[in-house]
Amino acid sequence: MTVKEIFETMDYGPAPESAADAFAWIVDQGAAFGHFLDGTWTKPRKDFQSKNPANGETLADLTQASQEDIDAAVKAARKAQPKWEGLGGHGRAKYLYALARLLQKHSRLFAVLETLDNGKPIRESRDIDIPQVQRHFYYHAGMAQLMESELPNAQALGVCGQIIPWNFPLLMLAWKVAPALAMGNTVVLKPAEYTSLTALAFADICQQAGLPAGVVNIVTGDGTVGEMITTHEDIDKIAFTGSTEVGKRIRETTAGTGKSLTLELGGKSAYIVFDDADIDSAIEGLVDAIWFNQGQVCCAGSRLLVQEGIAERFHSKLKARMATLRMGNPLDKCIDVGAVVDPTQLQSITDMVDGNTDGVLYQAPVTLPVEGCFYAPTLITGLAPSSKLMQEEIFGPVLVSTTFRTPTEAVALANNTRYGLAATLWTENVNLALDIAPKLVAGVVWVNATNLFDAAAGFGGRRESGYGREGGWEGLCAYTKPKGTAKALKPVEAFSGDKGPVDPLDRTAKLYIGGKQARPDGGYSQNIYGKNGALLGQVPIANRKDLRNAVEAAQGAKGWSGTTGHLRAQILYYIAENLSARKEEFATRVNLLTGGKTGAAEVETSIRRLFTYAAWADKYDGQAHGVPIRGVALAMKEPVGVIGAFCADDAPLLGLISAMAPAIAMGNRTVLVTSEAYPLAATDFYQVLETSDVPAGVVNILTGSHAELATPLAGHLDVDAVWSFSSSPLSQEIEAASAGNLKRTWVNNGCARDWLSAEGEGHSFLEASTEVKNIWVPYGE
């Protein structure tokens, strides 16, 4: 085109990116790749192919990993890990810095490889993905440097198995590899079957950086390779990004193994537009939200919610904008929408849209390339909230839409999903924005922007979008554990006896549900004896219905999460005050129950623990992250919701308070299952709660069998997290049952905890009691 023609038509001309260097790199490797194990390449086989989704051409032959390959990778990682951790933070920082520099030096090679392998437009690979990859390695080089001063009580987990998806192949690698290496771990990473080339190119620069052998190991193949990694006995952590269905299977597979687990899964993120929004800006943001990377983004703004008064005008403008989107060769720098990753994914998108009979379908009038995996940008309006396409992740360039009338209705619609990954809202009213953002059940909220990411701000979801964070301090800590070796927890057995009661006046213990003493549904109680065989009293045996009632009471106390930290602190202080007034009585009761002499120490520590978490209630603050935009990312610490906890058997009063106090201090509601062997201290304690202004439903106390209540509590869909400090072996059962709604779990895996020491309190309890939501707020005109 001539300059005159360009000004007359205002059309974009072709701006092709050369792939010559990328093809040359592939050819230099023999166009066939083995695995990268222990610093060297294995002999390649032609087991499957990497293809260009834009034209179907084969890029390279790849090797399917066997069990022997996985064993070799894990063995190499295990051997290298102590020396790698032993380098210290500064030693590891130098290598991470070198990797960041090499990623910069070869940035265009990585961008072109990513586009060839994945099908995304070169502008996205070049300007978004690869700079973010570099940023993560620079950021975590700094984190490695600071580990010894800022995380003095943390150590590496060991060997990490990492499984990444095909939508952001190199960026997902950086999100996982950089923090793992920074904290002294070694990794065995499996890239997606469709998109392995940039991970293999990363292995090449690991060699260039002189990274010690075995620190990074990369194996290729299909889902069976990921399964081999998740089931390997000598891997300490699994980090997975992918579908919710696979994430649930991984949760079940790793249950009870002691493996640390983080899951970043699917989403159906709401894109909320209020009637005072800058409509043109909101539409441009929406283009990035849903047609960026062909909609193959877990946090894509795929559910458009528009306020009713502007819906017709908004949809009209949106369709006009869709008509200008450009599709074609992803290596053309003028292209907006590239190719879907694979024919299988293209067919899945097509089937979901073709199978829908609701709403009104509009597809952009674009000319699809003759060959390759292309799907036209699509809008479906007028859907009901219950429509399948409003609820299920399509993972393609398909936007579904409905309307709302009020902000309250917008929040209800946005939260009407099993997912909780991200959300976007557009409004010129800052008061409205900061009112709505905390109400959205999502790990990330963008205000008047979308798809903003940075290594300093954690990214991750809630509900069936998984748990754990990538990036920031919270993402970093997921690759560490406390220093030291835990002792095995011995089972605590209840005493038996045949003597009469210690006190002839019967003290009737009940369950404590919804702020009231409640008789057990089953009508059964059990005798509790002291060490000398004397009868100390009876406690109810709670069943599934009692548990259900307790969870309903906790759900009904949602207002507690909206109270101020100052108010929660006052109530915790009041509990401590009332417990202190009866400390001799409680100390005597603990000694009678346990047959020991630690009652006084346990009560004093309980009072101190209540004071500690009262102190933290209004001081466990979030952060304002220094992200590289004109704006700020606010990391807000929010309550998890309803937390169920199996309290420690060996510390009947202190174990219950140590679980209850941090949870309610952070605004959670609790269902506490008392020490199974010594429950009477807890049933005495609810008398303290009744006189301490604790709102009904905030604390619910059940007595009975841990084993019988474990699966119902962990499987309850209205419970958001389950903790277990029980001496009964419940870890596997709880983690497996939690997969139903992917609730958070914190289990002891049979390890003891010293409740009388500082180990019984601290930030680990506060971290388990909170979720971090990052709210991105750009500013400026």
Residue pairs with C-beta under 8 A, 6 or more apart in sequence:
1 9
1 11
1 13
6 13
12 326
12 334
13 334
14 332
14 334
15 332
15 333
15 334
16 329
16 331
16 332
16 333
17 112
17 115
17 122
17 331
17 332
17 333
18 112
19 112
19 116
19 331
21 108
21 109
21 112
22 109
22 112
22 113
22 116
25 109
25 113
25 201
26 59
26 60
26 197
29 60
29 200
30 44
31 59
31 60
31 61
32 44
32 45
32 46
32 60
32 61
32 62
32 63
33 41
33 44
33 60
33 61
33 62
33 63
33 196
33 200
33 220
34 41
34 42
34 43
34 44
34 45
34 63
35 41
35 42
35 63
35 65
35 69
35 73
35 217
35 218
35 219
35 220
36 42
36 200
36 203
36 206
36 216
36 217
36 218
36 219
37 69
37 72
37 73
37 76
37 217
37 219
38 72
38 73
38 76
38 79
38 80
38 213
38 214
38 217
39 76
39 206
39 207
39 211
39 212
39 213
39 214
40 213
41 203
42 63
42 69
44 61
44 62
44 63
45 61
45 63
45 64
46 61
47 61
47 62
47 63
47 64
47 221
48 61
48 62
48 64
48 193
48 221
48 222
49 58
49 59
49 60
49 61
49 62
50 58
50 59
50 60
50 61
50 62
50 117
50 194
50 195
50 196
50 197
51 57
51 58
51 59
51 342
52 58
52 59
52 116
52 117
52 119
53 118
53 119
53 194
53 339
53 340
53 341
53 342
53 343
53 372
53 373
54 119
54 329
54 330
54 331
54 338
54 339
54 369
54 371
54 372
54 373
54 374
55 371
55 372
56 371
56 372
59 116
59 117
59 197
60 197
62 196
62 220
62 221
63 220
63 221
64 220
64 221
64 222
64 225
65 73
65 190
65 219
65 220
65 221
65 225
65 228
67 228
69 219
70 188
70 219
70 225
70 228
70 229
70 232
71 232
73 188
73 217
73 219
74 159
74 161
74 188
74 217
74 232
74 234
74 235
75 234
76 213
76 214
76 217
77 159
77 186
77 187
77 188
77 214
77 215
77 217
78 158
78 159
78 186
78 234
79 214
80 186
80 212
80 213
80 214
80 215
81 156
81 158
81 159
81 184
81 185
81 186
81 214
83 212
84 92
84 181
84 184
84 185
84 186
84 212
84 215
85 155
85 156
85 184
85 185
87 184
88 148
89 144
89 145
89 146
89 147
89 148
89 182
90 144
90 145
92 144
92 181
92 182
92 184
93 141
93 142
93 144
93 145
93 182
94 141
95 181
95 209
95 210
95 211
96 137
96 138
96 140
96 141
96 144
96 178
96 181
96 182
97 137
97 138
97 141
98 209
98 210
99 137
99 205
99 206
99 209
99 211
100 134
100 137
100 138
100 141
102 205
102 208
102 209
103 110
103 130
103 133
103 134
103 137
103 205
104 134
106 201
106 205
107 126
107 130
107 131
107 134
108 126
109 201
110 125
110 130
110 133
110 170
110 198
110 201
111 122
111 125
111 126
111 129
111 130
112 122
112 125
112 331
113 197
113 198
113 201
114 120
114 125
114 129
114 130
114 169
114 170
114 195
114 197
114 198
115 121
115 122
115 125
115 330
115 331
115 338
116 197
116 331
117 169
117 194
117 195
117 196
117 197
117 198
118 125
118 166
118 167
118 169
118 194
118 195
118 341
119 294
119 330
119 338
119 339
119 340
119 341
119 372
119 373
120 129
120 293
120 294
120 330
120 338
121 330
121 332
121 333
121 335
121 336
121 337
121 338
122 330
122 331
122 332
122 333
122 335
123 333
123 335
124 292
124 293
124 338
129 168
129 170
129 171
130 170
132 171
132 174
132 453
132 454
132 455
133 170
133 171
133 173
133 174
135 454
135 455
135 628
136 171
136 174
136 175
136 178
136 455
136 471
137 174
137 178
138 455
139 178
139 455
139 456
139 471
140 178
140 179
140 181
140 182
140 455
140 476
141 182
143 179
143 182
143 183
143 476
144 181
144 182
144 183
147 154
147 182
147 183
147 184
151 476
151 477
151 480
153 482
153 483
154 183
154 477
154 480
154 481
154 482
154 483
155 184
155 480
155 481
155 482
155 483
156 183
156 184
156 185
156 479
156 480
156 481
157 183
157 185
157 236
157 237
157 260
157 479
157 480
157 481
158 185
158 186
158 236
158 237
159 185
159 186
159 187
159 188
159 234
159 235
159 236
159 237
160 176
160 180
160 185
160 186
160 187
160 188
160 235
160 236
160 237
160 238
160 239
160 479
161 187
161 188
161 189
161 190
161 229
161 230
161 232
161 235
161 237
161 238
161 239
162 173
162 176
162 177
162 180
162 187
162 188
162 189
162 190
162 238
162 239
162 240
163 189
163 190
163 226
163 229
163 230
163 238
163 239
163 240
163 241
163 242
164 172
164 173
164 176
164 189
164 190
164 191
164 192
164 199
164 241
164 242
165 172
165 192
165 241
165 242
166 192
166 193
166 194
166 195
166 296
166 341
166 342
167 293
167 296
167 297
167 298
167 341
168 293
168 297
169 191
169 192
169 195
169 196
169 197
169 198
169 199
170 198
170 199
170 202
172 241
173 189
173 191
173 198
173 199
173 202
175 241
175 459
175 470
175 471
175 475
176 187
176 189
176 239
176 241
176 470
177 187
177 189
177 202
177 216
178 455
179 470
179 471
179 475
179 476
179 478
179 479
180 186
180 187
180 237
180 239
180 479
181 187
181 215
181 216
182 476
182 479
183 476
183 479
183 480
185 236
185 237
185 479
186 214
186 215
186 216
186 217
187 215
187 216
187 217
188 217
188 218
188 219
188 229
188 235
189 199
189 216
189 217
189 218
189 219
190 218
190 219
190 220
190 221
190 225
190 226
190 229
191 198
191 199
191 200
191 218
191 220
193 220
193 221
193 222
193 223
194 341
194 342
195 341
196 220
199 218
199 220
200 218
200 220
202 216
202 218
203 216
203 218
206 215
206 216
219 225
219 229
223 246
226 240
226 246
227 253
229 235
229 238
230 238
230 240
230 250
230 253
230 254
231 253
233 257
235 259
236 259
236 260
237 259
237 260
237 261
237 262
237 478
237 479
238 250
238 254
238 259
238 260
238 261
238 262
239 261
239 262
239 468
239 478
240 246
240 247
240 250
240 261
240 262
240 263
240 264
241 263
241 264
241 265
241 298
242 265
243 265
243 266
244 265
244 266
244 393
244 419
244 464
244 465
244 466
244 742
247 263
247 265
247 466
247 742
248 739
248 740
248 742
249 739
250 261
250 263
251 261
251 263
251 735
251 736
251 738
251 739
251 742
252 735
252 736
252 739
254 261
254 735
255 731
255 732
255 733
255 734
255 735
255 736
255 739
256 731
256 732
256 733
256 735
256 736
256 749
257 732
258 731
258 749
260 478
260 481
261 468
262 460
262 466
262 467
262 468
262 469
262 470
262 478
263 466
263 467
263 468
263 742
264 298
264 459
264 460
264 461
264 465
264 466
264 468
264 470
265 298
265 421
265 461
265 464
265 465
265 466
265 742
266 298
266 393
266 395
266 419
266 421
266 464
266 465
267 298
267 299
267 300
267 393
267 419
267 420
267 421
267 422
267 461
267 465
268 302
268 303
268 390
268 391
268 392
268 393
268 417
268 419
269 289
269 299
269 300
269 301
269 302
269 303
269 419
269 421
269 422
269 423
269 424
269 442
270 301
270 303
270 305
270 413
270 414
270 417
270 423
270 424
270 440
271 285
271 286
271 289
271 290
271 301
271 302
271 303
271 304
271 305
271 423
271 424
271 450
272 305
272 404
272 410
272 414
272 423
272 424
272 425
272 426
272 436
273 279
273 282
273 304
273 305
273 306
273 307
273 310
273 314
273 425
273 426
274 307
274 407
274 410
274 425
274 426
274 427
274 429
274 432
275 307
275 309
275 310
276 427
276 428
276 429
276 432
277 310
277 426
277 427
277 428
277 448
278 426
278 428
278 448
279 310
279 313
279 314
279 317
280 317
281 426
281 448
282 314
282 426
282 448
283 314
283 317
283 318
283 321
284 321
285 301
285 424
285 426
285 448
285 449
285 450
286 301
286 304
286 318
286 399
286 450
287 321
287 325
287 336
288 450
288 451
289 300
289 301
289 302
289 424
289 450
289 451
290 300
290 301
290 302
290 377
290 397
290 398
290 399
291 325
291 336
291 337
291 377
291 397
292 300
292 451
293 338
294 337
294 338
294 339
294 340
294 341
294 375
294 396
294 397
295 302
295 394
295 395
295 396
295 397
295 398
295 399
296 340
296 341
296 345
296 395
296 396
297 451
298 393
298 421
298 465
299 421
299 422
299 444
299 451
299 459
300 395
301 399
301 422
301 424
301 450
302 393
302 394
302 398
302 399
302 400
303 390
303 400
303 401
303 402
303 414
303 417
304 399
304 400
304 401
304 402
305 401
305 402
305 403
305 404
305 410
305 413
305 414
306 314
306 315
306 401
306 402
306 403
306 404
307 403
307 404
307 405
307 410
308 403
308 404
308 405
311 403
315 379
315 381
315 401
318 379
319 362
319 379
322 362
322 364
322 377
322 379
323 364
323 365
323 366
325 336
325 337
325 364
325 366
325 377
326 334
326 335
326 336
326 337
326 366
327 335
327 336
327 337
327 338
327 366
327 367
327 368
327 369
327 374
327 376
327 377
328 335
328 369
329 335
329 369
330 338
330 339
337 366
337 377
337 397
339 372
339 373
339 374
340 346
340 349
340 373
340 374
340 375
340 396
340 397
341 373
342 373
343 373
345 373
345 395
345 396
346 373
346 374
346 375
346 396
348 395
348 396
349 375
349 394
349 395
349 396
349 397
349 398
350 375
352 388
352 389
352 392
352 394
352 396
352 398
353 361
353 378
353 380
353 389
353 394
353 398
356 380
356 387
356 388
356 389
358 380
358 382
358 383
358 384
358 387
358 388
358 389
359 380
359 381
359 382
359 383
359 387
359 389
359 400
359 401
360 380
360 381
360 382
361 378
361 379
361 380
362 378
362 379
362 380
362 381
363 376
363 377
363 378
363 379
364 376
364 377
364 378
366 376
366 377
368 374
368 375
368 376
375 396
375 397
375 398
376 397
377 397
377 399
378 397
378 398
378 399
379 398
379 399
379 400
379 401
380 389
380 398
380 399
380 400
380 401
381 401
381 402
382 401
382 402
383 389
383 390
383 400
383 401
383 402
384 390
384 402
385 402
385 413
385 416
387 400
389 398
389 400
390 400
390 402
391 417
391 418
393 419
394 400
402 413
404 410
404 413
407 432
407 435
407 436
410 436
411 436
411 439
411 440
414 423
414 440
414 441
415 439
415 440
415 441
417 463
418 463
418 464
418 741
419 461
419 463
419 464
419 465
420 441
420 442
420 443
420 461
420 462
420 463
420 464
420 465
421 442
421 443
421 444
421 460
421 461
421 462
421 465
421 466
422 442
422 443
422 444
422 445
422 446
422 461
423 437
423 440
423 442
423 444
423 445
423 446
424 445
424 446
424 447
424 449
424 450
425 433
425 436
425 437
425 440
425 445
425 446
425 447
425 448
426 447
426 448
427 433
427 436
427 447
427 448
433 447
433 448
433 777
437 445
437 447
437 773
437 775
438 636
438 638
438 773
438 775
441 462
441 463
442 461
442 462
442 773
443 458
443 459
443 460
443 461
443 462
443 465
443 469
443 771
443 772
443 773
443 774
444 459
444 460
444 773
444 774
444 775
444 776
445 773
445 774
445 775
445 776
446 452
446 775
446 776
447 775
447 776
447 777
447 778
448 777
448 778
449 631
449 776
449 778
452 627
452 629
452 633
452 776
452 778
453 459
453 471
454 471
454 625
454 627
454 628
454 629
454 633
455 471
455 472
456 471
456 472
456 625
456 626
456 627
456 633
457 471
457 472
457 625
457 627
457 633
457 635
457 774
457 776
458 469
458 470
458 471
458 472
458 473
458 474
458 475
458 635
458 772
458 774
459 469
459 470
459 471
459 475
459 774
460 466
460 467
460 468
460 469
460 470
460 475
461 467
462 771
463 741
463 742
464 741
464 742
466 742
467 742
467 744
468 475
468 478
469 475
469 478
469 772
472 625
472 635
472 772
472 774
473 623
474 767
474 772
477 767
482 764
486 751
486 752
486 753
487 751
487 752
488 750
488 751
488 752
489 727
489 748
489 750
489 751
489 752
489 753
490 727
490 752
491 649
491 727
491 728
492 649
492 650
492 675
492 676
492 677
492 678
492 727
493 677
494 528
494 529
494 676
494 677
494 678
495 529
495 530
495 531
495 533
495 595
495 677
496 529
496 533
497 527
497 529
497 530
497 532
497 533
497 534
497 535
498 533
499 529
499 532
499 533
499 534
499 535
500 534
500 535
501 534
501 535
501 536
501 537
502 530
502 534
502 535
502 536
502 592
506 537
507 537
508 538
509 537
509 538
509 539
509 540
509 679
509 680
509 683
509 703
510 517
510 518
510 519
510 520
510 540
510 683
511 517
511 518
511 519
511 520
511 540
511 542
511 546
511 550
511 701
511 702
511 703
512 518
512 683
512 686
512 689
512 699
512 700
512 701
513 546
513 549
513 550
513 553
513 700
513 701
513 702
514 549
514 550
514 552
514 553
514 556
514 696
514 697
514 700
515 553
515 690
515 694
515 695
515 696
515 697
516 696
517 686
518 546
518 549
519 540
520 540
520 541
520 542
520 543
520 546
520 704
521 542
521 543
521 545
521 546
521 549
522 541
522 542
522 543
522 545
522 546
524 540
524 541
525 538
525 539
525 540
525 541
526 538
526 539
526 541
526 704
527 535
527 537
527 538
528 535
528 536
528 537
528 538
528 539
528 593
528 678
528 679
528 680
529 535
529 536
530 536
530 592
530 593
530 595
531 594
531 595
532 595
536 592
536 593
536 680
537 680
539 674
539 679
539 680
539 683
539 703
539 704
540 546
540 703
540 704
541 703
541 704
541 705
542 673
542 702
542 703
542 704
542 709
543 704
543 708
544 709
544 712
546 702
546 704
547 671
547 702
547 709
547 712
547 713
547 716
548 712
548 716
550 671
550 700
550 702
551 642
551 644
551 671
551 716
551 718
551 719
552 718
553 696
553 697
553 700
554 642
554 669
554 670
554 671
554 697
554 698
554 700
555 642
555 669
555 697
555 718
556 696
556 697
557 669
557 695
557 696
557 697
557 698
558 669
559 695
560 568
560 664
560 667
560 668
560 669
560 695
560 697
560 698
561 638
561 639
561 641
561 667
561 668
561 669
562 667
563 667
564 618
565 617
565 618
565 619
565 620
565 665
566 617
566 618
568 614
568 617
568 618
568 664
568 665
568 667
569 614
569 615
569 617
569 618
569 665
570 614
571 664
571 692
571 693
571 694
572 610
572 611
572 613
572 614
572 617
572 661
572 664
572 665
573 610
573 611
573 614
574 692
574 693
575 610
575 688
575 689
575 692
575 694
576 607
576 610
576 611
576 614
577 692
578 688
578 691
578 692
579 586
579 603
579 606
579 607
579 610
579 685
579 688
580 607
582 688
583 600
583 603
583 604
583 607
585 684
586 599
586 603
586 606
586 653
586 681
586 684
586 685
587 599
587 600
587 602
587 603
588 599
589 599
589 680
589 681
589 684
590 596
590 598
590 599
590 602
590 603
590 652
590 653
590 678
590 681
591 597
591 598
591 599
593 652
593 677
593 678
593 680
593 681
594 650
594 652
594 678
598 756
601 756
602 651
602 652
602 653
602 654
602 755
602 756
603 653
603 654
605 654
605 755
605 756
605 760
606 653
606 654
606 657
606 658
609 654
609 657
609 658
609 661
609 760
609 761
610 657
610 661
612 661
612 761
613 661
613 662
613 665
613 761
613 765
614 661
614 665
616 662
616 665
616 766
617 665
617 666
620 637
620 665
620 666
620 766
620 770
621 637
622 634
622 635
622 636
622 637
622 772
623 634
623 635
624 632
624 633
624 634
624 635
625 632
625 633
625 634
625 635
625 774
627 633
627 776
629 776
629 778
630 778
630 779
630 780
631 776
631 777
631 778
631 779
631 780
632 776
632 777
632 779
633 774
633 775
633 776
633 777
634 774
634 775
634 776
634 777
635 772
635 773
635 774
636 772
636 773
636 774
636 775
637 666
637 770
637 771
637 772
638 667
638 770
638 771
638 772
638 773
639 666
639 667
639 668
639 769
639 770
639 771
640 666
640 668
640 720
640 721
640 744
640 768
640 769
640 770
640 771
641 668
641 669
641 719
641 720
641 721
642 668
642 669
642 670
642 671
642 718
642 719
642 720
642 721
643 663
643 668
643 669
643 670
643 671
643 719
643 720
643 721
643 722
643 723
643 769
644 670
644 671
644 672
644 673
644 713
644 714
644 716
644 719
644 721
644 722
644 723
645 659
645 660
645 663
645 670
645 671
645 672
645 673
645 722
645 723
645 724
645 725
646 673
646 706
646 709
646 710
646 713
646 722
646 723
646 724
646 725
646 726
646 728
646 730
647 655
647 656
647 659
647 672
647 673
647 674
647 675
647 682
647 725
647 726
648 654
648 655
648 656
648 658
648 659
648 675
648 725
648 726
648 727
648 753
648 755
649 655
649 675
649 676
649 677
649 678
649 726
649 727
649 728
650 675
650 727
650 755
651 658
651 675
651 755
651 756
651 760
652 674
652 675
652 677
652 678
652 679
652 680
652 681
652 682
653 681
653 682
653 685
654 755
654 756
654 760
655 675
655 725
655 755
656 672
656 674
656 675
656 681
656 682
656 685
656 701
657 685
658 755
658 760
658 761
658 765
659 670
659 672
659 723
659 725
659 765
660 670
660 672
660 699
662 761
662 765
662 766
662 768
662 769
663 670
663 765
663 769
664 670
664 694
664 698
664 699
665 766
665 769
666 766
666 769
666 770
668 769
669 697
669 698
669 699
669 700
670 698
670 699
670 700
671 700
671 702
671 713
671 719
672 682
672 699
672 700
672 701
672 702
673 702
673 703
673 704
673 706
673 709
673 713
673 726
674 681
674 682
674 683
674 701
674 702
674 703
675 681
675 682
676 704
676 705
676 706
676 726
676 728
679 703
682 701
682 703
683 701
683 703
685 701
686 699
686 701
689 699
702 709
706 724
706 726
706 728
706 730
707 728
707 730
707 733
710 724
710 728
710 730
710 733
710 734
710 737
711 733
711 734
711 737
713 719
713 722
713 734
714 722
714 733
714 734
714 735
714 736
714 737
714 738
714 743
714 745
715 737
715 738
715 740
717 740
717 741
719 743
720 743
720 744
721 743
721 744
721 745
721 746
721 768
722 734
722 738
722 743
722 744
722 745
722 746
722 747
723 745
723 746
723 747
723 768
724 730
724 731
724 734
724 745
724 746
724 747
724 748
725 748
725 753
726 748
729 750
730 747
731 747
731 748
731 749
731 750
734 745
734 747
735 745
735 747
738 744
738 745
744 768
746 768
753 759
753 760
754 760
